[in-house]
């Protein structure tokens, strides 16, 4: 089977699976466990978070539309670039890896998982994948989005990838400020030894060292 034939049903199937296992089921699990909603992008946090929330919603809507268009149309009208099949298959491998990382990190985060910044106190999670990078859920989702861009390469997916990287980068910095206020030195020590999205990259300064040492993201 060539990659184009595989992608036509696989993309909408992967999109539905991601929405179900990375968004809907964790939200239901959190509600049953704590009685709290998972989605708080629109309820609390700084005003910029609401702007990011709108951007995230538009991005997810665009992914759903792109998947539906893929199922209903051929690749040529969608402007898919002619690239080596090996590159596109590698994209699907990244989608699988990113999906596993995202779901695993959500389970490990437990009752502290939220979509956005919650005004209520949540516990600081530093074990499991959170001992490798501080934001493994976002890392996994970035890998998924990168995989989709490689599996369905086009100007649309390239722009979508850039948009998502920007949104995630902004959201994570808001969350870091919130966690510093909430957990103080405990978070600062944790962030000084664990990278932001990639191991060792984007660590914050140790207490008393002054400015933070930020990576690219």
C-alpha positions in Angstrom: 0.0 0.0 0.0 1.3 3.4 -0.9 1.3 6.2 1.7 -1.4 8.3 -0.1 -3.8 5.3 0.0 -3.0 4.7 3.7 -3.3 8.3 4.6 -6.8 8.9 3.2 -8.6 6.9 5.9 -5.8 7.0 8.5 -5.8 10.7 8.9 -9.4 11.1 10.0 -9.2 7.9 12.1 -6.1 9.3 13.9 -7.8 12.6 14.4 -10.8 11.0 16.0 -8.6 8.7 18.1 -6.6 11.7 19.4 -9.7 13.7 20.3 -11.2 10.7 22.1 -8.1 9.4 24.0 -6.2 12.7 24.5 -9.1 15.1 25.1 -12.6 13.5 25.8 -11.7 10.5 28.0 -9.1 12.3 30.2 -11.7 15.0 30.7 -14.3 12.5 31.8 -11.8 10.7 34.0 -10.9 14.0 35.7 -14.5 15.0 36.2 -15.3 11.6 37.8 -12.2 11.7 40.0 -12.3 15.3 41.3 -15.6 16.8 40.2 -13.5 19.5 38.4 -13.7 20.4 34.7 -10.5 19.8 32.7 -11.0 22.7 30.3 -10.2 25.9 32.1 -8.6 28.0 29.3 -11.6 30.3 29.2 -12.3 30.4 33.0 -9.1 31.5 34.7 -5.5 32.7 34.2 -4.3 35.8 32.4 -6.3 37.4 29.5 -3.7 36.1 27.0 -4.7 32.6 27.9 -8.2 33.2 26.5 -6.6 34.4 23.2 -4.5 31.2 23.1 -7.6 29.2 23.9 -9.4 30.6 20.9 -6.3 29.9 18.8 -6.1 26.3 20.0 -9.8 25.8 19.3 -9.4 27.1 15.7 -6.4 24.9 15.2 -8.3 21.8 16.3 -11.1 22.7 14.1 -8.7 23.2 11.2 -7.3 19.7 11.8 -10.8 18.2 11.7 -11.6 20.0 8.5 -8.3 18.9 6.9 -8.9 15.3 7.9 -12.5 15.5 6.4 -11.1 17.0 3.2 -8.5 14.3 3.0 -11.2 11.6 3.2 -13.4 13.3 0.6 -10.8 14.4 -1.9 -7.6 13.4 -3.7 -4.3 14.9 -2.6 -3.7 17.0 -5.7 -6.6 19.5 -5.1 -5.4 19.8 -1.5 -2.0 21.0 -2.6 0.0 18.1 -1.0 3.6 18.3 -1.9 5.4 15.6 -3.8 8.0 14.3 -1.3 9.6 10.9 -0.8 7.3 8.3 0.7 9.9 7.5 3.3 9.5 11.0 4.7 5.7 10.6 4.9 5.9 7.2 6.5 8.3 8.7 9.1 5.6 11.3 9.8 3.1 8.5 10.6 5.7 7.0 13.0 6.0 10.3 14.8 2.2 10.5 15.1 2.2 7.1 16.8 5.0 8.0 19.1 3.6 11.4 20.0 0.2 9.9 20.7 1.7 7.3 23.1 3.7 10.0 24.9 0.7 12.3 25.2 -1.7 9.7 26.6 1.0 8.3 29.0 1.9 11.7 30.4 -1.8 12.5 30.9 -2.3 9.4 33.0 0.9 10.1 35.0 -0.3 13.7 35.7 -3.5 12.3 37.2 -5.7 14.8 39.0 -3.3 17.7 38.2 -4.1 17.6 34.5 -5.9 20.6 33.1 -6.4 22.2 29.7 -5.2 25.6 30.7 -4.3 27.3 34.0 -6.6 26.5 36.9 -7.2 29.0 39.7 -7.3 26.1 42.2 -4.1 24.6 43.5 -2.9 21.5 41.8 0.0 19.2 42.8 3.4 19.5 41.2 4.1 16.3 39.2 7.8 15.5 38.7 7.9 11.7 38.2 7.6 9.5 35.1 7.9 11.4 31.9 7.8 14.6 33.9 11.2 13.7 35.2 12.5 13.8 31.5 10.8 17.0 30.4 8.6 19.4 32.2 5.8 19.4 29.5 5.7 15.9 28.1 2.0 16.3 27.1 2.9 19.3 25.0 6.0 17.5 23.8 3.9 14.6 22.7 1.4 16.8 21.0 4.1 18.7 19.2 5.5 15.4 17.9 2.0 14.5 16.7 1.5 17.8 14.8 5.0 17.4 13.3 4.1 13.9 12.2 0.9 15.2 10.5 2.8 17.9 8.8 5.3 15.3 7.4 2.6 12.7 6.5 0.5 15.3 4.7 3.0 17.9 3.6 1.6 21.1 2.2 1.5 24.9 2.7 -1.5 24.4 5.0 0.1 21.9 7.3 3.3 23.9 7.4 1.4 27.0 8.5 -0.6 25.0 11.0 2.6 23.6 12.5 4.1 27.1 12.9 0.8 28.3 14.5 0.7 25.4 16.9 4.4 25.8 18.0 3.7 29.5 18.7 0.5 28.8 20.7 2.2 26.1 22.8 5.3 28.2 23.5 3.1 31.1 24.7 0.9 28.8 26.8 3.8 27.0 28.5 5.4 30.3 29.5 2.1 31.4 31.1 1.9 28.1 33.0 5.5 28.4 34.1 4.8 31.8 35.7 1.7 30.3 37.4 3.7 27.3 38.7 6.4 29.5 40.1 3.8 31.5 42.0 2.0 28.4 43.2 5.0 26.2 44.1 7.8 28.7 44.5 11.2 27.1 45.1 10.0 23.6 44.5 9.1 24.4 40.9 12.2 26.5 40.4 14.5 23.7 41.5 12.6 21.2 39.3 12.7 23.5 36.3 16.4 24.1 36.8 17.2 20.4 36.3 14.5 19.4 33.8 14.2 20.8 30.2 11.0 22.3 28.9 10.1 20.2 25.8 13.4 18.4 25.1 15.7 16.9 27.8 18.2 19.5 29.0 16.9 22.3 26.8 14.9 25.3 28.2 15.8 24.8 31.9 15.2 27.8 34.2 17.9 29.3 36.3 18.5 27.9 39.8 17.3 30.0 42.7 19.6 33.0 43.1 21.2 32.7 39.7 19.2 35.5 38.1 17.8 35.3 34.6 16.4 32.1 33.2 18.3 30.0 30.7 15.7 29.5 28.0 16.0 27.2 25.0 14.5 27.8 21.6 11.0 26.8 22.7 
